[in-house]
Amino acid sequence: MLRILLAAATLLPLLLPAQTEHPVRLGLLIVECAPDSAVVAINGEIVGTTPFQDSLPVGPYTLTLSSPGYQDRTESITVSVDTIRRFGTRLRPLPGLTVFTIPSHVRLMVDSIAVGETPLIALPLAPGKHTVSLRLDEYRPRDLTVTIDSGAGVVRYVKMVPAFGFLSVHASPSGAEITLDSAAFSAPPGPVKLATGQHTLRIRHPDFPLPVEGTFEIEPGRHTRISNDLSAFSLRAMLFSAAVPGLGQVVDGHLLEGTAQCAAVITAAFAARNAVRNVTIAEHDLSVAQSFYDAAPDEHSALLRREQLLHTRTSVGTARRARALWISAAAALYALVLADAAIDHSFVHWLQIEEVRPVPFVNDRYQIGWSSATMKVPL
């Protein structure tokens, strides 16, 4: 009998019809929310942040969205097979005042009363207008006016503007004495923090007769790089400077006297060279700003980066117009110089100017000092 039961148990699976496995039926859920980067929870389990999308088995779900400073939003949704279920909403601020800042830990005062540091979540305030003051060491103060309605909330995102920038100075050959704002400056290899505004830099080397001095501007949060090569000071440059006080130039191999026309063309040519550099820098800054905007992690960041992007686009347009203006001016003035000097240049298609005097000018990311660089401007 036992043998019969064992045999039956062995044959039974072969006699029964095979069970067919049914594939899991899925649908696509897409969730969008303002503000961005809200936390998404499905059936009480956190699954990501907005914007969110995922394939889920068909059926009902409980969707919850939450973000600091805002009221949670809970909805019942149903995902259907082979369909896209979209859900979009705007979270309501918590009653009171909520303030986020970049960076955080900014001191806050409301109507001249200290209320703590950021991030500040849902501070109860009476209905009406209030003055919000933000203070942080080494950053510019900010003051905002907010209006609170009865039972409503206000959320503010504030990016603090630094009251400092960064400076890097490279001087060669080594051994130069550097003075910044009348104080000795050691010029470390890395950038140093410096207050915003105008500063004076002076570079002097015992092996060269004249110091280089100029002013530059430190912009909020920007890195200003200054490079100076005193070795460009040559005997030829020194002789020209001595022969023509303040100005001695070579144009296409011909020495031009220090005439008003020569001074004008030199000024225009170097302005054109700087304008060309400005365009290159502005276009690079635009590329960086665009990449930062495209990679913004949330709505707040996108708004801040969009402002910087628009500002950079304006700077590019301004730089391009200045480049066209100065190149045209340099070319026209150069033609006048050639006519006055009676130089036959029937095949000249570009303007070449060699600067052979000290340039007492400093600017962000530009070289200063004795310049021997040759510039070519298309005619």
C-alpha positions, 0 to 999 in steps of 0.5 A: 500500500505504501508503495502505491501511495509513493508512486501516485505522489510521483505521477500526480504532477505529471498528470495535472495540467501545467500552471501558467505564470502570468506576467505582472501588469504594470503602469507608469506613475509620473509625479510633479510638484512645486516646490521641486525636490518634494519627498515622495512616499507611496503607501507610507514608504519613501521612494524618491523626490520630485520630479518622480516616475516609476513603473508600478503594478496596477492597483490603488496607492496612497501617494504623499508629498512633503517638503520643509515649510509646506503642508503635506499632500496625500492623495489616493491614486490608481495605476492602470495597465499600460497607461501613464498616470500623471499627478501634479500639485502645488504644496501650500506653505505652512501658516507663518513665515518660512525662510531658506538661505544659501548659505544657511545659519543666517541670522534673522530679525523680523521687525527688528526682533531676533527670531533665530537662524535659517532655515526658519520654518513656519514662524507665526506672524500677525497678518500684515506687512513685516520687515525681515532682516538677514545678517551673516558675517562677510556677506552683504546685509539683506532686508525683505518686506513680506505680507502675511495674510490671515491663516496663510504662509509665505516661503522665501528663498534668499541667496546671500551675496558675499562681501568678499572675493578671491585674489591670486597673484603670480609674479616672475621672476621670483624675488619680486616685492609685492605691495597690496593696499600699501601693505606687504603681500606674500602672494601665496600659491593659492587664492586669498580672501579679500574684501570687495571693492577697489584695491591697489597692487604694486610689484617691484623687482630689484633687477628691473628699474621701474615698478608696476602699479595698478588698481583692480576690482574684487567682485563678490564671490569672484576670483581675480587672477593677476599675472606679471612677467617682469622679464618681458622688460627688454633693453629694446623696450627701455631704449624706446621708452627713453627715446620717446618719453611715455610712448615708443612703438613699432608698427609692422617693423617701423618705429613711429614717433610719439604722435597723437595719431600713434597714441590713439591707434595704440589705445584703440588697438589695446582696447580691441585686444582686451575686448577680444579677451573679454568676449572669450571670457564672457562666452566661457562664463556663459557656457558655465552658467548654462551648464549650472542652470541645466543641472539645477537640482530644484526649482529654487536653484533653477530660479537663482541660476536663471538670473545668473544665466540671463546676466551672463548672456547680457555680458556676452552681448555687451562684450561682442559689441565692444569688440566690434567697435574697438576693432573698427576704431583701431583699423581706421586709426591705423590707416591714418597713421600709415598715411601720415608716415608715408609707409607703403603697405599695399598688402597689409591685411592686419594691424600689428602693434608691439607694446614696448612700455610699462602698462600701469593697468590691472584687471581681472584675469589679465596680464600687467606690467612690461608687455612685449606681446604682438597683437594682430587685428584684421582690417 
